Structures are given as structure tokens and as C-alpha cells.
Amino acid sequence: MALKIVELCVNCWACVDVCPSDAIYHSSPHFLINPSKCTECEGDHADPQCASICPIESAILNAAGEAINPPGSLTGIPPEKMEEAMREIQAR
């Protein structure tokens, strides 16, 4: 059981301070999660804290390789609606 931070990470440091198991560390070019330390916050929190605070959608994956905070999770706007809105904005 471990989460993974992928290359979308922008090194904002938000996840580091909220990790109850100190599993997150900086490595070049972005943060990583030590799988032997990561508990996915079980026993400490209902949801993984790194994903709860991460400002970058799809930057943190679960053990199955699925994004914990998928596109649309931060804005509440489904990806297909976001694309439509962006086209409309760019057309102005």
C-alpha cells in the first residue's frame, strides 16, 4: 500500500507538512513518496492528506495507478465542460 507522486508535481511543498508518516521527500525533479513509509493515512485520516491538499490534479496516484485527485476534482468542472469553457474563452 503506497501512493505515488508523478512528474506533474510542481514542488509546491504543500504535501510534505500534512503527511503523518513523513513519507514524502524531495528528489530531482519532483517530490516522491517512500513506499515503505506510506500508510495512505490509514489510522490517521479518512483520506490521504497529500492528495487532499495537492493543487495539481492527477499528480498523486494510488497503488492501482489511478489519480486520487482526477481532472475536475479541484474545480468541480468535468474535463469535457472545462475544454468547452476554455474554447469559449479563447475565442473571445
C-alpha positions as CSV (number, residue, x, y, z in Angstrom):
1,M,0.0,0.0,0.0
2,A,1.6,3.2,-1.1
3,L,0.8,6.3,-3.1
4,K,3.0,7.8,-5.9
5,I,3.7,11.4,-6.9
6,V,4.3,11.7,-10.7
7,E,6.0,14.2,-12.9
8,L,3.1,16.6,-12.8
9,C,4.3,17.7,-9.4
10,V,5.3,21.3,-9.3
11,N,7.3,21.1,-6.0
12,C,4.9,23.4,-4.1
13,W,5.7,21.6,-0.7
14,A,2.0,21.5,0.3
15,C,2.0,17.7,0.8
16,V,5.2,17.5,2.9
17,D,3.8,19.1,6.1
18,V,0.5,17.2,6.0
19,C,2.0,13.7,5.7
20,P,1.5,12.0,9.1
21,S,4.1,9.3,8.3
22,D,6.8,11.6,6.9
23,A,6.9,9.5,3.7
24,I,7.2,12.4,1.3
25,Y,10.7,13.6,0.3
26,H,12.2,15.8,-2.4
27,S,14.1,14.3,-5.2
28,S,15.0,15.7,-8.5
29,P,13.0,16.8,-10.4
30,H,9.9,16.4,-8.0
31,F,8.7,15.1,-4.7
32,L,8.4,11.3,-4.2
33,I,6.7,9.1,-1.7
34,N,8.7,6.4,0.2
35,P,6.5,3.3,-0.3
36,S,7.9,1.7,2.9
37,K,6.7,4.6,5.0
38,C,3.4,5.5,3.2
39,T,0.3,4.3,5.0
40,E,-2.1,6.2,2.8
41,C,-3.1,7.9,6.1
42,E,-5.0,4.9,7.3
43,G,-5.4,5.2,11.0
44,D,-4.7,8.9,10.9
45,H,-7.2,10.4,8.4
46,A,-10.2,9.4,6.3
47,D,-8.4,10.4,3.1
48,P,-4.8,10.6,2.0
49,Q,-3.7,14.1,3.1
50,C,-1.2,14.6,0.3
51,A,-3.9,14.2,-2.3
52,S,-6.4,16.3,-0.3
53,I,-4.1,19.3,-0.4
54,C,-2.3,18.8,-3.7
55,P,-3.2,21.7,-6.1
56,I,-2.3,19.7,-9.2
57,E,-4.9,17.4,-10.5
58,S,-3.7,13.8,-11.3
59,A,-0.3,14.4,-9.6
60,I,-0.8,11.7,-7.0
61,L,-1.7,8.1,-7.9
62,N,-3.0,5.2,-5.8
63,A,-1.4,1.7,-5.9
64,A,-3.6,0.9,-9.0
65,G,-2.1,3.8,-10.8
66,E,-5.3,5.8,-10.7
67,A,-5.3,9.6,-9.9
68,I,-6.6,10.2,-6.4
69,N,-7.5,13.8,-7.4
70,P,-8.5,13.3,-11.1
71,P,-9.2,16.1,-13.6
72,G,-12.2,18.2,-12.4
73,S,-11.8,17.3,-8.7
74,L,-10.4,20.7,-7.7
75,T,-12.6,22.9,-9.9
76,G,-15.7,20.7,-9.8
77,I,-15.9,21.1,-13.5
78,P,-15.9,17.9,-15.5
79,P,-13.0,17.7,-18.1
80,E,-15.3,17.8,-21.1
81,K,-17.0,21.0,-19.7
82,M,-13.6,22.6,-19.0
83,E,-12.5,22.0,-22.6
84,E,-15.7,23.6,-23.8
85,A,-15.2,26.6,-21.5
86,M,-11.6,27.1,-22.5
87,R,-12.5,27.1,-26.2
88,E,-15.2,29.7,-25.5
89,I,-12.7,31.9,-23.5
90,Q,-10.0,31.6,-26.2
91,A,-12.5,32.5,-28.9
92,R,-13.1,35.9,-27.3
